[in-house]
Amino acid sequence: MGALHRIGRLAQKNARCVVHRRVSDGGADPHGRLSVTVVDDANGLAAFLSLLDDPIVEELWINAPGKVFVARDGRSELTPIVLSATDVRDLVERLLRTSGRRVDLSHPFVDAMLDDGSRLHVVIPDITREHWSVNIRRFVVRARTLNDLVGLGVLSRAASGFLDAAVICGLNVVVAGGTQSGKTTFLNALLGSVPAAERIVSCEEVFEIQLDAADWVAMQTRDAGLEGTGEIALRRLVREALRMRPTRLVVGEVRQSEALDLLIAMNSGMPAMATLHANSAREAITKLCTLPLLAGDNISADFVVPTVAGCVDLVVHLSTDAAGRRGVREIAAVSGRVESGVIEVGELFADRGAGLERGRAMVPHADRFARFGFDVQRLVDPGRAA
């Protein structure tokens, strides 16, 4: 049982109901209707934590003690739950006990994984204006394979078959998209196609990747201690991972100069996967050409741009539509060609409103697919090949 659910059960033992008169902008409701919020005598957390029993709750967040939000099926809503400032602090303190991380004036941010797999993020004043900001992101759908994503409507059958083969052949794949677009879930599914004999080493800010692989080492970053020492950044993890005899490198959420170390690993022949915030496949490539420049003044675009062109093979772009549905909008191929400092990116599959359809781009490294026994034409266009 996870930390959240343990706290929730303890809170519910002494729960009571507080009746509030519902008010509108003009004052008290003339009909005298009442709203009921469940709170707890000891810590006021029962109502908040009871939301974790809802199987479709994806995320909960607190902007202020009286502003508690929840997201279901990609849509967010304000709940009637009202906590106190003490309740919020008590919640954070209890959750962090199992994480080994802390939040205080010297460390006003904390990002931690809870023992039920949820991700906790907290920011405190004076970084925030007045109240503690708390986010708890849950992993409601745990797609283990690309076929699982097909069943969820995220991916087409043809695109799934192609990506499965691309992973087996060792192509370098970047999964891009916005916040809550499903990047980590998609990365998990991609890793389900890695052959069982391979050794996977993953590097993340906070543990999120969940695999069934037998030969897998997962590493996460570490904050500085009370003395201001002991910090382990993501870039350090990537470098250390290369000393651990991996046959597949995975970097969760490339944000800064670790992009350089990822490119160097790819350039050495190490098959790799990573996630990245970007609004399109083209923007993901542009960002990968920019982030390595943060590593130092001696790193130039003259080195980075051709390295990205030669290392990255595929970009999978995901997004969430107005109804909250997540899906793959584009699978792009990087040809390796550069003209006037711009890397050529073409559409292998694209969703123009009717689902993923075959684009005009050529499949990169077709010879590699052939060596592994795959018919490229049948993979990208199974109907026509048949």
C-alpha positions as CSV (number, residue, x, y, z in Angstrom):
1,M,0.0,0.0,0.0
2,G,1.4,3.4,-1.0
3,A,2.2,6.3,1.4
4,L,-0.8,8.3,0.1
5,H,-3.3,5.5,0.8
6,R,-1.9,4.7,4.2
7,I,-2.3,8.4,5.2
8,G,-5.8,8.5,3.7
9,R,-7.0,5.5,5.8
10,L,-5.6,6.9,9.0
11,A,-7.3,10.2,8.3
12,Q,-10.6,8.7,7.5
13,K,-10.8,6.9,10.8
14,N,-11.6,10.2,12.6
15,A,-13.3,12.0,9.8
16,R,-16.2,14.3,10.4
17,C,-18.5,16.3,8.0
18,V,-18.5,20.1,8.0
19,V,-21.6,21.7,6.4
20,H,-21.0,24.9,4.5
21,R,-23.7,27.2,3.2
22,R,-23.1,27.6,-0.5
23,V,-22.5,31.2,-1.6
24,S,-22.5,32.9,-4.9
25,D,-20.9,36.1,-6.1
26,G,-23.8,38.0,-4.7
27,G,-23.8,36.4,-1.2
28,A,-25.6,33.5,0.4
29,D,-27.5,31.1,-1.9
30,P,-31.2,32.2,-1.6
31,H,-32.3,28.6,-1.9
32,G,-30.3,27.7,1.2
33,R,-28.6,24.7,-0.5
34,L,-25.7,23.1,1.4
35,S,-22.4,21.6,0.3
36,V,-20.6,19.0,2.4
37,T,-16.9,18.7,2.7
38,V,-15.3,15.8,4.6
39,V,-12.4,16.9,6.8
40,D,-10.6,15.3,9.6
41,D,-10.4,16.5,13.2
42,A,-6.7,15.9,13.4
43,N,-5.3,17.1,10.1
44,G,-8.0,18.0,7.6
45,L,-6.7,15.6,4.9
46,A,-9.4,12.9,4.6
47,A,-11.3,14.6,1.8
48,F,-8.2,15.4,-0.2
49,L,-6.8,11.9,0.2
50,S,-10.1,10.2,-0.5
51,L,-9.7,11.4,-4.1
52,L,-6.8,8.9,-4.4
53,D,-9.4,6.2,-4.4
54,D,-10.8,7.5,-7.6
55,P,-9.2,5.3,-10.4
56,I,-9.3,8.1,-13.0
57,V,-7.7,10.8,-10.9
58,E,-4.5,11.7,-12.7
59,E,-3.2,14.6,-10.6
60,L,-4.1,16.6,-7.5
61,W,-2.7,20.0,-6.7
62,I,-3.0,22.7,-4.0
63,N,-2.5,26.4,-4.9
64,A,-3.7,27.6,-1.5
65,P,-5.4,25.8,1.4
66,G,-8.8,26.8,0.0
67,K,-7.9,26.1,-3.7
68,V,-7.6,22.3,-4.2
69,F,-7.7,21.0,-7.8
70,V,-8.0,17.6,-9.4
71,A,-7.5,16.4,-12.9
72,R,-9.5,13.5,-14.4
73,D,-9.4,12.3,-18.0
74,G,-7.2,15.3,-19.0
75,R,-9.6,17.9,-17.5
76,S,-9.0,19.9,-14.3
77,E,-11.6,21.2,-11.8
78,L,-11.7,23.0,-8.5
79,T,-12.9,20.8,-5.7
80,P,-15.0,22.0,-2.7
81,I,-12.3,20.8,-0.3
82,V,-10.9,23.4,2.1
83,L,-7.7,22.7,4.1
84,S,-5.7,24.7,6.5
85,A,-2.1,25.8,6.1
86,T,-1.2,23.4,8.8
87,D,-2.9,20.6,6.9
88,V,-0.9,21.3,3.8
89,R,2.4,21.3,5.7
90,D,1.5,18.2,7.5
91,L,0.7,16.4,4.3
92,V,4.0,17.4,2.7
93,E,6.0,16.3,5.8
94,R,4.3,12.9,5.9
95,L,4.8,12.2,2.3
96,L,8.5,13.3,2.3
97,R,9.3,10.9,5.2
98,T,9.5,8.0,2.8
99,S,11.3,9.8,0.0
100,G,14.6,10.8,1.7
101,R,14.1,14.4,0.4
102,R,13.3,17.6,2.2
103,V,11.9,21.1,1.7
104,D,12.9,24.2,3.7
105,L,14.0,27.8,3.3
106,S,17.4,26.6,2.0
107,H,15.7,24.1,-0.4
108,P,12.4,25.7,-1.4
109,F,11.7,23.2,-4.1
110,V,11.4,19.4,-3.8
111,D,10.7,16.8,-6.4
112,A,10.2,13.2,-5.1
113,M,8.7,9.9,-5.9
114,L,6.4,8.3,-3.4
115,D,6.4,4.6,-2.7
116,D,3.2,4.1,-4.7
117,G,4.8,5.5,-7.8
118,S,3.2,9.0,-7.6
119,R,5.4,12.0,-8.1
120,L,5.3,14.8,-5.6
121,H,6.5,18.4,-6.3
122,V,6.4,21.2,-3.7
123,V,7.3,24.9,-3.8
124,I,7.2,27.0,-0.6
125,P,7.3,30.8,0.1
126,D,9.1,33.1,-0.6
127,I,9.5,31.4,-4.0
128,T,5.7,31.3,-4.1
129,R,3.8,34.5,-3.1
130,E,2.1,33.3,0.1
131,H,1.0,29.6,0.2
132,W,2.7,26.2,-0.3
133,S,2.2,24.8,-3.8
134,V,1.8,21.0,-3.9
135,N,1.4,18.7,-6.9
136,I,0.8,15.0,-6.7
137,R,1.0,13.3,-10.1
138,R,-0.3,9.8,-10.3
139,F,0.3,7.1,-12.9
140,V,-3.2,6.0,-13.7
141,V,-2.5,4.2,-17.0
142,R,0.5,2.0,-17.0
143,A,1.0,1.0,-20.6
144,R,3.8,-1.6,-20.7
145,T,4.0,-2.1,-24.5
146,L,3.2,-0.3,-27.7
147,N,0.3,-2.7,-28.2
148,D,-1.2,-1.3,-25.0
149,L,-1.1,2.2,-26.5
150,V,-2.8,0.9,-29.6
151,G,-5.6,-0.4,-27.4
152,L,-5.9,3.0,-25.7
153,G,-6.1,4.8,-29.1
154,V,-2.8,6.6,-28.6
155,L,-1.1,4.9,-31.6
156,S,-2.1,3.2,-34.8
157,R,-1.4,-0.4,-35.5
158,A,1.0,0.4,-38.4
159,A,2.9,3.0,-36.4
160,S,3.2,0.6,-33.4
161,G,4.7,-2.1,-35.6
162,F,7.2,0.3,-37.1
163,L,8.3,1.7,-33.7
164,D,8.6,-1.8,-32.3
165,A,11.0,-2.7,-35.1
166,A,12.9,0.6,-34.8
167,V,13.6,-0.1,-31.1
168,I,14.7,-3.7,-31.8
169,C,17.1,-2.3,-34.5
170,G,18.6,0.2,-32.1
171,L,17.5,3.5,-33.5
172,N,17.8,6.5,-31.4
173,V,14.4,7.8,-30.4
174,V,13.3,11.1,-28.8
175,V,9.8,11.4,-27.4
176,A,8.6,15.0,-27.4
177,G,5.5,16.8,-26.2
178,G,4.0,19.2,-23.6
179,T,3.3,18.7,-20.0
180,Q,1.0,15.8,-19.2
181,S,1.0,14.7,-22.9
182,G,2.1,11.2,-21.9
183,K,5.8,11.2,-22.7
184,T,6.9,9.0,-19.8
185,T,4.1,6.5,-20.5
186,F,5.1,6.4,-24.1
187,L,8.8,5.9,-23.2
188,N,7.8,3.0,-21.0
189,A,6.0,1.4,-23.8
190,L,8.9,1.9,-26.2
191,L,11.2,0.2,-23.7
192,G,8.9,-2.8,-23.7
193,S,10.2,-3.5,-27.2
194,V,13.9,-3.6,-26.1
195,P,15.2,-7.2,-26.5
196,A,15.4,-9.1,-23.2
197,A,19.1,-9.7,-23.5
198,E,20.0,-6.0,-23.5
199,R,21.2,-4.1,-20.4
200,I,19.2,-0.8,-19.8
201,V,20.5,2.0,-17.7
202,S,18.1,4.9,-17.1
203,C,18.8,8.4,-15.7
204,E,16.1,10.6,-14.3
205,E,15.5,13.6,-12.0
206,V,13.0,11.5,-10.1
207,F,12.2,7.8,-10.6
208,E,9.3,7.6,-13.1
209,I,10.2,4.9,-15.6
210,Q,8.9,1.4,-14.6
211,L,10.1,-1.6,-16.5
212,D,9.9,-5.4,-16.2
213,A,13.4,-5.8,-17.7
214,A,15.6,-8.2,-15.9
215,D,18.9,-6.3,-16.6
216,W,18.0,-2.7,-15.7
217,V,19.6,-0.1,-13.5
218,A,17.7,3.0,-12.6
219,M,19.4,6.1,-11.3
220,Q,17.9,9.5,-10.1
221,T,19.5,12.8,-9.2
222,R,20.2,14.0,-5.7
223,D,19.8,17.4,-4.1
224,A,22.6,19.0,-2.1
225,G,22.6,18.2,1.7
226,L,22.4,20.6,4.6
227,E,26.0,21.6,4.1
228,G,25.3,22.5,0.4
229,T,27.3,19.5,-0.9
230,G,26.5,16.1,-2.3
231,E,24.4,17.2,-5.3
232,I,24.3,14.8,-8.2
233,A,23.0,16.4,-11.4
234,L,21.5,14.6,-14.3
235,R,24.6,15.3,-16.5
236,R,26.7,13.4,-14.0
237,L,24.3,10.4,-14.1
238,V,24.5,10.2,-17.9
239,R,28.3,10.1,-17.8
240,E,28.3,7.5,-15.0
241,A,25.8,5.4,-16.9
242,L,28.3,5.0,-19.8
243,R,30.7,3.3,-17.4
244,M,28.1,0.7,-16.5
245,R,28.2,-1.4,-19.7
246,P,24.8,-0.4,-20.9
247,T,23.5,-1.6,-24.3
248,R,20.6,0.9,-24.1
249,L,20.7,4.4,-22.5
250,V,17.6,6.1,-21.3
251,V,17.4,9.8,-20.2
252,G,14.1,10.9,-18.7
253,E,13.4,14.6,-19.5
254,V,16.4,16.3,-21.1
255,R,16.3,19.9,-19.9
256,Q,19.8,21.3,-19.8
257,S,23.4,20.6,-20.6
258,E,23.0,16.8,-20.2
259,A,21.8,17.0,-23.8
260,L,25.5,17.2,-24.8
261,D,26.4,14.0,-22.9
262,L,23.4,12.2,-24.4
263,L,24.5,13.2,-27.9
264,I,28.1,12.1,-27.2
265,A,26.7,8.7,-26.1
266,M,24.6,8.4,-29.2
267,N,27.5,9.4,-31.4
268,S,29.6,6.6,-29.9
269,G,27.1,4.0,-31.2
270,M,25.1,3.7,-28.0
271,P,21.4,3.2,-28.7
272,A,19.4,5.7,-26.6
273,M,16.0,7.1,-25.9
274,A,15.0,10.3,-24.2
275,T,12.0,12.6,-23.5
276,L,11.9,16.3,-24.2
277,H,9.5,19.2,-23.8
278,A,8.6,20.5,-27.3
279,N,5.6,21.6,-29.3
280,S,6.5,19.6,-32.5
281,A,9.1,17.2,-33.8
282,R,10.8,20.1,-35.6
283,E,11.0,22.1,-32.4
284,A,12.4,19.1,-30.5
285,I,15.3,18.9,-33.0
286,T,15.8,22.7,-32.7
287,K,15.9,22.4,-28.9
288,L,18.4,19.5,-29.0
289,C,20.6,21.8,-31.1
290,T,20.4,24.5,-28.4
291,L,20.6,22.7,-25.0
292,P,24.1,21.3,-25.5
293,L,25.4,24.9,-25.9
294,L,24.7,25.4,-22.2
295,A,27.5,23.0,-21.4
296,G,30.2,25.6,-22.0
297,D,31.5,28.3,-24.2
298,N,33.7,25.8,-26.0
299,I,30.7,24.0,-27.4
300,S,29.5,25.5,-30.7
301,A,26.6,25.0,-33.1
302,D,29.1,23.9,-35.7
303,F,29.6,20.8,-33.6
304,V,26.2,20.3,-32.2
305,V,24.0,20.6,-35.3
306,P,25.7,17.9,-37.4
307,T,26.0,15.7,-34.3
308,V,22.2,15.9,-33.8
309,A,21.6,15.3,-37.5
310,G,23.8,12.2,-37.4
311,C,22.7,10.8,-34.1
312,V,18.9,11.3,-33.7
313,D,16.9,8.9,-35.9
314,L,13.2,9.4,-34.9
315,V,11.2,11.9,-33.0
316,V,7.7,10.9,-31.7
317,H,5.6,14.0,-30.9
318,L,2.6,13.6,-28.5
319,S,-0.1,16.1,-27.6
320,T,-3.4,16.4,-25.7
321,D,-6.5,17.6,-27.6
322,A,-9.2,19.9,-26.3
323,A,-11.1,16.9,-24.8
324,G,-8.1,15.8,-22.8
325,R,-7.3,12.8,-25.1
326,R,-3.6,12.1,-25.5
327,G,-2.2,10.8,-28.8
328,V,0.7,10.6,-31.2
329,R,0.5,13.5,-33.6
330,E,3.7,12.9,-35.6
331,I,6.5,10.4,-36.0
332,A,9.3,12.2,-37.8
333,A,12.5,10.9,-39.4
334,V,15.8,12.7,-39.2
335,S,17.6,12.0,-42.5
336,G,21.1,13.2,-41.4
337,R,21.2,16.0,-43.9
338,V,21.9,19.6,-43.0
339,E,21.4,22.6,-45.2
340,S,22.3,26.2,-44.1
341,G,22.4,25.0,-40.5
342,V,18.9,23.5,-40.7
343,I,18.5,19.7,-40.1
344,E,16.1,18.0,-42.5
345,V,13.1,16.4,-40.7
346,G,10.4,14.5,-42.6
347,E,7.1,13.0,-41.6
348,L,6.9,9.2,-41.4
349,F,3.5,9.3,-39.9
350,A,1.3,12.3,-39.2
351,D,-2.2,12.9,-37.7
352,R,-4.1,15.5,-39.8
353,G,-7.4,14.9,-38.1
354,A,-8.1,11.3,-39.2
355,G,-5.5,9.4,-37.2
356,L,-1.9,8.6,-38.0
357,E,-1.3,8.3,-41.8
358,R,1.8,7.5,-43.7
359,G,3.9,10.5,-44.7
360,R,6.4,11.0,-47.4
361,A,9.7,10.7,-45.5
362,M,12.0,7.9,-46.1
363,V,12.8,5.4,-43.2
364,P,16.2,6.1,-41.7
365,H,18.7,3.3,-41.7
366,A,16.7,1.0,-43.9
367,D,19.7,-1.3,-44.2
368,R,19.7,-1.8,-40.4
369,F,16.0,-2.9,-40.6
370,A,17.0,-5.4,-43.3
371,R,19.8,-6.8,-41.2
372,F,17.3,-7.6,-38.5
373,G,15.0,-9.3,-41.0
374,F,12.3,-6.5,-41.3
375,D,10.7,-5.5,-44.5
376,V,10.6,-1.7,-44.3
377,Q,7.9,-1.2,-46.8
378,R,5.6,-3.7,-45.0
379,L,6.3,-1.9,-41.7
380,V,5.4,1.6,-42.8
381,D,2.6,0.7,-45.2
382,P,1.3,-2.8,-44.4
383,G,-1.9,-2.4,-46.5
384,R,-0.1,-1.5,-49.7
385,A,2.7,-4.1,-49.1
386,A,0.2,-6.8,-48.7
